[in-house]
Amino acid sequence: MAIFGTGRPKIITSADVSINLDYGKVLKDEPDFSLNIRHQNPISGDRVYVSRGYHWIYEIQLYLYKFAAPDVTYDLLNTALYDTVTLYRHRDSDPFKDESGTVCPFKFTELIPFYVETVEYRDALICKFESTKLIDLAFSSFGTLSTEEDITITTETDEDLRTR
């Protein structure tokens, strides 16, 4: 069992249209630490680091020529461009969640067609998604656990970290 799931990615648009992102390769699935602030006192040289969390960037390269209806897939993705979507890293798991445990919306920011198999027409896409809220992976990983009881994670000193 994987922590975040094993299925292919998918998105759900604001119009409740589910688009499976099959036949692709994930290019970027990582946090954006640009919100972290480092301040150095010019007199004493002391450094202070402030981190409120991080946003998430997700890029996937889709091979349109492998889809049964590539034109329909392209039209669906083009319609969803610049829309707020719910992103599932793996469709058999939970979507990304924020610090409060609610689903974190992503902005579909880029859709770049390019050539892979032929130079006659563009047959692949790069799709880029960026989170609009800060991500908390502790809430985003519970989707694959199959239990009906509450889950409590404790430290070595028996201090509760999360209860769900």
C-alpha positions in Angstrom: 0.0 0.0 0.0 1.4 3.4 -1.0 1.1 6.4 1.3 -0.5 8.7 -1.3 -2.2 6.1 -3.5 -1.4 4.1 -6.7 -3.9 5.3 -9.3 -3.3 7.8 -12.1 -4.0 11.5 -11.4 -7.2 13.3 -12.0 -8.8 16.7 -11.6 -12.3 17.9 -10.9 -13.2 21.3 -12.3 -15.4 23.9 -10.7 -18.2 22.6 -13.0 -17.9 19.1 -11.4 -16.3 17.7 -14.6 -13.9 14.9 -13.8 -10.9 14.6 -16.1 -8.6 11.6 -15.8 -5.0 12.4 -16.5 -4.0 9.0 -17.9 -1.1 8.4 -20.3 1.2 10.9 -18.7 4.4 11.5 -16.9 4.7 13.6 -13.8 7.3 16.3 -14.3 7.0 18.2 -11.1 5.3 17.2 -7.8 7.0 19.3 -5.2 6.5 22.1 -2.7 7.3 25.7 -3.5 9.3 27.1 -0.6 9.4 30.7 -1.9 7.2 31.8 1.1 10.0 31.0 3.5 11.5 34.2 4.8 15.1 34.6 5.9 16.0 37.8 7.7 19.6 38.6 8.8 20.3 41.2 11.4 23.0 43.5 9.9 24.4 44.4 13.3 24.6 41.1 15.1 24.5 38.7 12.1 21.7 36.6 13.7 19.4 35.0 11.2 15.7 34.4 11.7 13.7 32.0 9.5 10.0 32.3 9.2 7.9 29.6 7.5 4.2 29.5 7.4 4.1 26.4 5.2 4.4 26.0 1.4 2.4 25.9 -1.8 2.5 22.9 -4.1 3.4 22.8 -7.8 2.2 19.9 -9.9 3.2 19.5 -13.6 2.2 16.5 -15.8 3.1 15.8 -19.4 0.2 14.1 -21.2 0.5 12.1 -24.4 -2.7 13.0 -26.3 -2.1 10.4 -29.0 -2.7 7.6 -26.5 -6.2 8.8 -25.5 -9.2 7.2 -27.3 -10.5 10.7 -28.1 -7.6 13.1 -28.0 -9.6 16.1 -29.3 -12.2 15.6 -26.6 -9.5 15.4 -23.9 -7.8 18.6 -25.3 -11.1 20.4 -25.3 -11.9 19.4 -21.7 -8.5 20.6 -20.5 -8.6 23.8 -22.6 -12.0 24.6 -21.1 -10.6 24.0 -17.6 -7.6 26.3 -18.1 -7.4 29.1 -15.5 -10.1 27.4 -13.6 -10.0 26.4 -9.9 -9.8 22.6 -9.8 -9.5 19.8 -7.2 -6.3 17.9 -7.9 -5.9 14.2 -7.0 -2.3 12.9 -7.2 -3.8 9.5 -7.4 -7.5 9.0 -8.1 -7.8 6.2 -5.5 -6.8 8.6 -2.7 -7.8 11.9 -1.2 -7.0 15.2 -2.9 -4.5 17.7 -1.5 -5.7 19.3 1.8 -4.8 22.4 3.6 -3.8 23.0 7.3 -7.4 22.7 8.5 -8.0 19.4 6.7 -10.3 20.8 4.0 -9.7 20.2 0.3 -7.1 22.6 -1.1 -8.1 24.2 -4.5 -5.5 24.4 -7.3 -5.3 26.8 -10.1 -4.8 25.3 -13.6 -2.2 27.8 -14.8 -0.6 26.4 -18.0 -1.5 24.2 -20.9 1.3 23.9 -23.4 0.9 21.7 -26.5 4.0 20.3 -28.2 5.2 17.7 -30.6 6.3 14.2 -29.6 5.4 11.6 -32.3 4.9 13.8 -35.4 5.7 17.3 -36.5 2.4 17.6 -38.4 0.3 18.2 -35.3 0.8 18.7 -31.6 0.2 15.4 -29.8 1.2 16.1 -26.2 0.5 18.6 -23.5 2.2 20.0 -20.4 -0.4 20.9 -17.7 0.7 22.9 -14.7 -1.3 23.3 -11.4 -0.5 25.5 -8.5 -2.1 25.4 -5.0 -4.0 28.5 -3.9 -3.7 27.7 -0.1 -0.9 26.2 2.0 -0.6 22.4 1.8 -0.4 20.0 4.7 0.6 16.6 3.6 -0.3 15.0 6.9 -4.0 15.5 5.9 -3.4 14.6 2.2 -2.1 11.1 2.9 -4.9 9.5 4.8 -7.0 8.5 1.8 -5.4 5.1 1.3 -5.8 3.9 4.9 -8.6 1.5 5.2 -9.9 1.6 8.7 -13.1 2.7 10.3 -11.5 3.8 13.6 -9.9 7.1 14.4 -6.2 7.4 13.6 -3.9 8.9 16.2 -0.2 9.5 15.6 1.9 9.9 18.7 5.5 10.8 19.4 7.9 8.9 21.5 6.6 10.9 24.5 3.0 9.9 23.7 2.1 13.4 22.6 -0.8 13.4 20.1 0.1 15.0 16.8 -3.0 14.4 14.7 -6.3 12.7 15.3 -8.7 12.0 12.5 
